[in-house]
Amino acid sequence: MKNNTTKNSCRSLEADILANRALILVSNRGPVSFDVAEKGNLQFRIGEGGLVKALLGLCRHTAATWIACAQTDADATWQADQLALWEDDSTVHVRFLAPEAEAYEGYYNVIANPLLWFLQHSMWDVPRTPVINRSTWQAWEQGYIPVNRMFAEAIAGQILANEQPTLVMLQDYHLYLVARFLRDQLEDHEQQPTLLHFIHIPWPGPEYWRILPPTMRQTILDALCAVDLLGFQTREDGLNFIRTCESLLPHAEVDFKRGRVWYRNHAVHIRDFPISIDVEALRELAGSPGVAMYRPEFQGIIGGRQLILRVDRIEPSKNIIRGFQAFEELLELYPEHQDRVKFLAILVPSRLDVDEYQNYLDELMAAAGRVNARYGSSNWEPIRLLVGEDYPRAVAALQVYDVLLVNAVDDGMNLVAKEGPMVNQHQGVLILSERAGARQQLESGAIIISPCDVYATAEALHQALTMSEAERATRADRLRWLIEREDITAWLCHQLEALVELNLIEQ
């Protein structure tokens, strides 16, 4: 898509492609979640974030179904009916699957998280973990496989009920096996669906995929090669997928130049579609009273000092502890920053029922405590932690940072790196990990660091804190321009354009 393509042209493309085509969206979590109101009736909330909004926007152009796993008891009671989510007559058919609790536990909390998540973020301490034992195999065979098959059966039933050709858009690592199961079930069907699968997390090279037993990894690769268009966050992720197929999938024929893998008489095309944010919605939220109410709180926390900020889920891949260590190194190397800089970490609890995540929370709390004990005083707390999920509060903090630290060990994209520059009012500097997907787009406006290099991160913090106003303004303007031209609408539009350009779908 050319840089000057407007949102109107993207919407026109969406309408053209879906004019005579049904749409099925598939994800682990659905676009809405239900609960029971006081009077006993079901009520729902639409999921937050630009991804849900963008994908739901497609639903307005055609007969659309969204299939997902029930997340609440109320979800499970929903009878797969049409939902009116807009002020006009547009509706979307939402269908929740309800696997047995034990199957979902194995599918989600053993295989998807942490096994695949840790593998794809290169986080396993391989001499010690993972330990793939009988319980892991049971979760694979009685959880991940059957839940993926359940998704495929639901999709196949919907395709057979559709009178039009169908576009199926699969989302993320929970559903790696769906495409092959779906192809097998529709083998004799006259009209095959077009399958697009977007993977939101990194894809490491074949050397890391060897952690998985051959049966698991070959089953995953075999299934993903049943997709028509396979989308990744970055070019490197896509190349790594092709390399993985070349090394670990017998009989696969790869073409790096064309971005294609030929396998079982089928071509899967590999492209990168860096995901982004809903710029308009974020700006609207940033100007709301709900965000403004937090400004006095942050003025009190900052106390006239410069602010280093990070906003992250409590997730080992986010590299929070090394960020605190780099701040400690900064204070030692450049004592002039002592009592003149505040490090604020806004942390959102995540998967604390998984041991690795709970242990990481304990470790990062201890790391922050050590810095505060070493350098703090009665008038200055070097590191302040705010733990809890409150998006308006996070946006308010993003408005006032002087330095935004994003030093992830590995990250599919990291949308905080895009949200911060779009709302910041201090010409703040972005320090960005070279292993975050956002680097591909934002490198020219950020200070890039190696996430494991604490010393270099400390030097980057000093550079950012002492940077001239002119350079800060130039970098901030560049980041805003880069992000604005490639927002969430462009992300979706790129995928639809690729379907047309590759002759996978007729416009």
C-alpha positions in Angstrom: 0.0 0.0 0.0 1.4 3.4 -1.0 2.0 5.9 1.8 -0.7 8.3 0.6 -3.4 5.6 0.6 -6.3 7.0 2.6 -8.5 5.2 5.1 -11.4 5.7 2.6 -9.5 3.7 0.0 -8.8 0.9 2.5 -12.5 0.8 3.4 -13.3 0.7 -0.3 -11.0 -2.3 -0.8 -12.6 -4.1 2.2 -16.0 -3.5 0.7 -15.0 -4.7 -2.8 -13.3 -7.9 -1.5 -16.1 -8.8 0.8 -19.0 -7.8 -1.5 -19.6 -11.4 -2.6 -17.7 -13.3 0.0 -18.5 -14.5 3.6 -16.0 -13.8 6.4 -15.0 -16.0 9.3 -12.7 -14.6 12.0 -11.1 -17.0 14.4 -9.2 -16.4 17.7 -8.8 -17.8 21.1 -10.6 -14.8 22.7 -13.7 -13.4 21.1 -14.6 -9.8 20.3 -17.0 -9.6 23.2 -17.3 -11.1 26.7 -20.6 -11.8 28.4 -21.6 -11.6 32.0 -25.0 -11.9 33.8 -26.8 -8.7 34.7 -28.7 -8.2 37.9 -32.0 -9.2 36.3 -30.5 -12.4 35.0 -30.1 -11.4 31.4 -26.8 -11.6 29.5 -24.9 -8.4 28.8 -21.7 -8.0 26.9 -18.6 -5.7 26.6 -16.7 -5.2 23.4 -13.0 -6.1 23.7 -10.6 -3.2 24.0 -7.8 -2.4 21.5 -7.5 -1.6 17.9 -7.3 -5.2 16.7 -10.8 -6.0 17.7 -12.0 -2.7 16.3 -10.3 -3.2 12.9 -11.5 -6.8 12.5 -15.0 -5.9 13.5 -14.9 -3.2 10.9 -14.6 -5.9 8.3 -17.7 -7.5 9.6 -19.8 -4.6 8.4 -19.2 -5.4 4.8 -20.5 -9.0 4.6 -22.1 -11.9 6.4 -19.5 -12.4 9.2 -18.9 -15.0 11.9 -16.4 -14.7 14.7 -15.5 -18.0 16.4 -13.7 -18.1 19.7 -13.4 -20.0 23.0 -15.7 -19.1 25.8 -13.8 -17.2 28.5 -16.7 -16.9 31.0 -19.6 -19.1 32.1 -21.9 -16.5 30.5 -20.0 -16.8 27.2 -20.7 -20.5 27.2 -24.4 -19.9 27.5 -24.5 -17.6 24.5 -26.4 -19.3 21.7 -24.3 -18.3 18.7 -26.7 -15.6 17.6 -26.3 -12.2 15.8 -24.9 -9.3 17.8 -25.7 -5.7 16.9 -22.5 -3.8 17.8 -23.2 -0.6 15.8 -25.9 2.0 15.6 -27.0 0.9 12.2 -28.4 -2.6 11.2 -25.0 -4.3 10.9 -24.5 -7.4 13.0 -21.9 -10.1 13.5 -22.5 -13.7 14.3 -20.5 -14.6 17.4 -20.0 -18.3 18.2 -18.3 -19.5 21.4 -16.8 -22.9 21.7 -16.8 -24.6 25.1 -14.1 -27.2 25.4 -13.9 -29.4 28.4 -12.0 -27.7 31.2 -9.2 -30.2 31.2 -8.8 -29.9 27.5 -8.7 -26.1 27.6 -6.2 -26.2 30.4 -3.8 -28.4 28.4 -4.4 -26.4 25.2 -3.9 -22.9 26.8 -2.0 -23.2 30.0 0.5 -26.0 29.0 1.1 -25.9 25.3 0.2 -22.4 24.2 1.4 -20.8 27.4 4.1 -21.3 28.4 5.6 -23.9 26.0 5.0 -22.2 22.6 5.1 -18.6 24.1 8.4 -19.2 25.8 9.9 -21.0 22.7 8.9 -18.2 20.3 10.2 -15.5 22.6 13.5 -17.5 23.0 13.1 -17.5 26.8 13.7 -21.2 27.7 16.7 -21.9 29.9 17.5 -24.9 27.6 19.9 -26.8 30.0 17.0 -26.8 32.5 13.7 -26.1 30.8 11.4 -27.0 29.3 10.9 -30.5 30.6 8.6 -32.2 28.0 7.2 -35.1 30.0 4.1 -37.3 30.0 2.0 -34.4 31.2 3.1 -32.2 28.3 2.3 -34.9 25.8 -1.1 -35.4 27.4 -1.8 -31.7 27.1 -0.8 -31.8 23.4 -2.8 -34.9 22.6 -5.8 -34.3 24.8 -5.8 -30.5 24.8 -4.1 -28.6 22.0 -4.9 -31.1 19.2 -8.6 -31.6 20.1 -9.3 -27.9 20.8 -7.7 -27.0 17.4 -9.8 -29.7 15.8 -12.9 -28.3 17.5 -12.2 -24.9 15.9 -11.8 -26.5 12.5 -15.1 -28.4 12.8 -16.9 -25.2 13.7 -15.3 -23.3 10.8 -16.1 -26.1 8.4 -19.7 -26.2 9.5 -20.0 -22.5 8.9 -18.3 -22.7 5.4 -20.7 -25.4 4.3 -23.6 -23.3 5.4 -22.4 -20.3 3.4 -23.6 -19.8 -0.1 -20.7 -17.6 -1.0 -17.0 -18.2 -1.1 -15.4 -17.7 2.3 -12.4 -15.9 3.6 -11.1 -17.3 6.9 -8.8 -15.1 9.1 -7.0 -17.1 11.8 -5.2 -15.3 14.6 -2.1 -16.3 16.5 -0.3 -19.3 18.1 -3.2 -20.9 19.8 -4.6 -22.1 16.5 -1.5 -23.5 14.6 -3.2 -26.8 13.7 -6.6 -25.5 12.5 -5.7 -25.0 8.8 -4.7 -28.6 8.2 -7.7 -30.0 10.1 -9.9 -27.7 8.1 -8.4 -28.7 4.7 -8.9 -32.4 5.6 -12.5 -31.9 6.5 -13.3 -29.9 3.3 -11.2 -32.1 1.0 -14.2 -33.0 -1.1 -15.8 -29.6 -0.9 -16.1 -27.9 -4.3 -15.1 -24.5 -3.2 -12.1 -24.2 -0.9 -11.9 -21.3 1.5 -9.1 -18.7 1.4 -7.1 -19.1 4.6 -5.1 -16.2 6.1 -3.3 -16.8 9.4 -1.5 -13.9 11.2 1.0 -14.7 13.9 1.3 -11.9 16.5 4.4 -13.2 18.3 8.0 -13.6 17.1 9.1 -16.6 15.0 12.6 -17.8 16.0 14.9 -19.8 13.7 15.1 -23.6 13.3 17.7 -24.0 15.9 15.2 -22.9 18.6 12.3 -24.9 17.1 14.5 -28.0 17.7 13.5 -27.7 21.4 10.2 -29.2 20.4 10.0 -33.0 19.7 9.9 -33.7 15.9 6.2 -34.8 16.1 5.1 -31.5 17.6 7.1 -29.2 15.4 6.4 -31.1 12.2 2.6 -31.1 13.0 2.7 -27.4 13.5 4.7 -26.7 10.3 2.6 -29.1 8.3 -0.6 -27.3 9.4 0.7 -23.8 8.8 1.7 -24.8 5.3 -2.0 -25.5 4.6 -2.6 -21.7 4.9 -2.7 -19.6 1.7 -1.2 -16.4 3.2 0.8 -16.5 6.4 1.5 -13.2 8.0 4.2 -12.2 10.5 5.2 -9.0 12.3 8.6 -8.5 10.7 10.6 -9.6 7.6 13.0 -11.5 9.9 10.1 -13.6 11.4 8.9 -14.5 7.9 12.4 -15.5 6.8 12.8 -17.6 10.0 9.6 -19.5 9.2 11.0 -20.3 5.7 14.3 -21.4 7.3 12.4 -23.5 9.8 10.5 -25.3 7.0 13.7 -25.8 5.0 15.5 -27.4 8.0 12.7 -29.2 9.9 9.9 -30.1 7.5 10.8 -33.0 5.2 9.8 -32.6 1.5 9.1 -28.9 1.8 10.4 -26.8 -1.1 11.3 -23.2 -0.1 11.7 -20.1 -2.2 13.2 -17.2 -0.2 13.0 -14.7 -3.1 9.3 -15.2 -3.6 8.5 -15.7 0.1 6.9 -19.1 -0.5 6.9 -22.7 0.8 5.6 -25.4 -1.5 4.4 -28.5 0.5 1.9 -31.2 -0.2 1.0 -29.7 -3.5 0.1 -26.4 -2.0 1.9 -23.0 -1.8 1.8 -20.9 1.4 2.9 -17.3 0.8 4.8 -15.6 3.6 4.6 -11.8 4.2 5.2 -9.3 7.0 2.4 -7.1 8.2 3.6 -5.0 11.2 0.7 -4.4 13.4 -0.1 -1.0 14.7 -2.5 1.1 16.8 -5.7 2.9 16.3 -4.3 6.4 16.2 -7.6 8.3 16.2 -9.1 6.3 19.1 -5.9 6.7 21.1 -5.8 10.5 20.6 -9.5 10.7 21.6 -8.8 8.8 24.8 -5.7 10.9 25.6 -7.9 14.0 25.5 -10.6 12.5 27.7 -11.5 13.5 31.3 -10.7 9.9 32.3 -7.1 10.4 31.4 -6.9 14.0 32.7 -7.9 12.9 36.2 -4.6 11.2 36.6 -2.4 14.2 35.8 -2.2 15.5 39.4 -1.1 12.0 40.6 1.8 11.9 38.2 2.8 15.5 38.9 3.1 14.4 42.5 5.1 11.3 41.6 7.5 13.1 39.3 8.0 16.1 41.6 9.6 18.3 39.0 12.2 15.6 38.0 12.8 14.0 34.6 10.7 10.9 34.1 11.9 7.5 32.7 8.8 5.4 32.1 8.0 1.8 31.2 4.5 0.3 30.7 4.5 -3.4 30.4 2.8 -6.6 31.3 4.5 -8.6 34.0 6.1 -10.9 31.5 9.6 -12.3 31.5 10.1 -11.4 27.8 9.6 -7.7 28.7 13.1 -7.6 30.4 11.9 -5.5 33.3 14.7 -6.5 35.7 17.5 -5.5 33.3 15.8 -2.2 32.9 16.1 -1.6 36.6 19.7 -2.8 36.6 20.4 -0.3 33.8 18.9 2.5 35.8 21.1 1.5 38.8 24.1 1.5 36.5 23.1 5.0 35.3 23.0 6.3 38.8 26.4 4.9 39.6 28.1 6.1 36.3 26.4 9.5 36.3 25.7 10.6 39.9 24.4 13.9 38.6 21.1 12.1 37.8 20.6 11.1 41.5 17.5 12.8 42.9 16.9 14.4 39.5 15.3 11.4 37.7 12.3 9.2 38.6 11.8 5.8 37.1 8.1 4.9 36.9 7.1 1.3 36.0 3.5 0.7 35.3 3.1 -3.0 35.3 0.0 -5.1 34.4 -0.4 -8.5 36.0 -0.3 -11.3 33.4 -0.8 -15.1 33.7 0.1 -15.1 37.4 -1.3 -18.6 37.7 1.8 -19.8 35.7 4.8 -20.3 38.1 7.3 -18.6 35.8 5.2 -15.4 35.8 4.7 -15.3 39.6 8.4 -15.9 40.1 9.2 -13.1 37.8 7.0 -10.7 39.7 8.8 -11.5 42.9 12.2 -11.1 41.2 11.4 -7.7 39.7 9.9 -6.4 43.0 13.2 -7.4 44.7 15.3 -5.7 41.9 13.4 -2.4 42.3 13.8 -2.7 46.1 17.5 -3.1 45.9 17.9 0.1 43.8 15.7 2.1 46.2 17.5 0.8 49.2 20.9 1.7 47.7 20.1 5.2 46.3 16.8 6.3 47.8 16.3 8.9 50.5 13.5 10.3 52.6 12.8 12.7 49.7 13.5 10.5 46.7 12.3 7.1 45.8 14.3 6.2 42.6 11.9 3.6 41.3 8.1 3.7 41.7 6.1 0.6 40.8 2.4 0.9 40.0 0.9 -2.6 39.6 -2.6 -3.0 38.1 -4.6 -2.8 34.9 -5.7 0.8 34.2 -5.3 1.8 30.6 -6.3 5.5 31.0 -3.7 5.9 33.8 -1.1 4.3 31.5 -2.0 6.8 28.7 -1.7 9.7 31.2 1.8 8.5 32.1 2.7 8.2 28.4 1.9 11.9 28.0 4.5 13.1 30.4 7.6 10.9 30.1 11.0 12.3 29.1 12.3 8.8 28.2 10.3 5.7 27.3 12.2 2.4 27.9 11.2 -0.6 25.8 14.0 -3.1 26.2 12.2 -6.4 25.6 14.2 -9.6 25.2 12.0 -10.5 22.3 8.6 -9.0 21.2 6.4 -9.5 18.3 5.8 -5.8 18.0 5.3 -3.9 21.3 2.6 -1.4 20.8 3.6 0.7 23.8 6.5 1.9 21.6 3.9 3.3 19.2 1.4 4.5 21.7 3.9 6.6 23.7 5.2 8.8 20.9 1.6 9.4 19.6 0.4 11.0 22.9 3.6 12.2 24.6 3.7 16.0 25.3 7.3 16.3 26.3 9.1 15.4 23.1 10.1 12.2 24.9 12.9 10.0 23.6 12.2 6.3 22.8 14.8 3.7 23.8 13.9 0.6 21.9 15.2 -3.0 21.9 16.6 -4.3 18.7 14.6 -7.4 19.3 11.2 -5.7 19.4 9.2 -5.9 16.2 8.6 -2.2 16.3 12.3 -1.6 15.5 11.6 -2.4 11.8 9.5 0.7 11.5 10.8 3.0 14.2 14.6 2.6 14.2 15.3 5.9 12.6 13.5 7.8 15.4 14.6 5.8 18.4 17.8 4.9 20.3 18.3 1.2 19.6 19.9 -1.0 22.3 20.7 -4.7 22.8 18.3 -5.9 25.5 20.9 -7.9 27.4 23.5 -5.1 27.5 22.8 -3.3 30.8 25.8 -1.0 30.4 24.7 0.2 26.9 21.2 0.7 28.1 22.5 2.9 31.0 24.5 4.9 28.4 21.3 5.2 26.3 19.4 6.5 29.3 22.1 9.1 29.9 22.1 10.1 26.2 18.3 10.5 26.2 18.2 12.5 29.5 20.8 14.9 28.3 19.7 15.2 24.6 19.2 18.6 23.2 15.7 20.0 22.8 16.2 20.2 19.0 17.2 16.6 18.6 14.4 15.4 20.9 11.9 17.3 18.8 13.3 15.9 15.5 13.1 12.4 16.8 9.6 12.8 18.2 8.3 14.2 15.0 9.8 11.4 13.0 8.3 8.8 15.3 4.8 10.3 15.0 5.0 10.5 11.3 6.2 6.8 11.0 3.4 5.6 13.3 0.6 7.7 11.8 1.2 6.6 8.2 1.0 2.9 9.2 -1.8 2.6 11.7 -4.1 -0.4 12.4 -6.2 0.3 9.2 -3.0 0.1 7.1 -2.1 -3.2 8.8 -5.4 -4.8 7.8 -5.4 -3.2 4.3 -1.9 -4.6 3.6 -3.2 -8.1 4.2 -6.2 -7.7 1.9 -4.0 -6.2 -0.8 -1.6 -9.1 -0.6 -4.5 -11.5 -1.1 -5.4 -9.7 -4.3 -1.8 -9.3 -5.6 -1.0 -13.0 -5.0 -4.3 -14.0 -6.9 -5.5 -15.7 -3.7 -8.8 -13.9 -3.9 -10.7 -12.0 -6.5 -11.5 -8.3 -6.0 
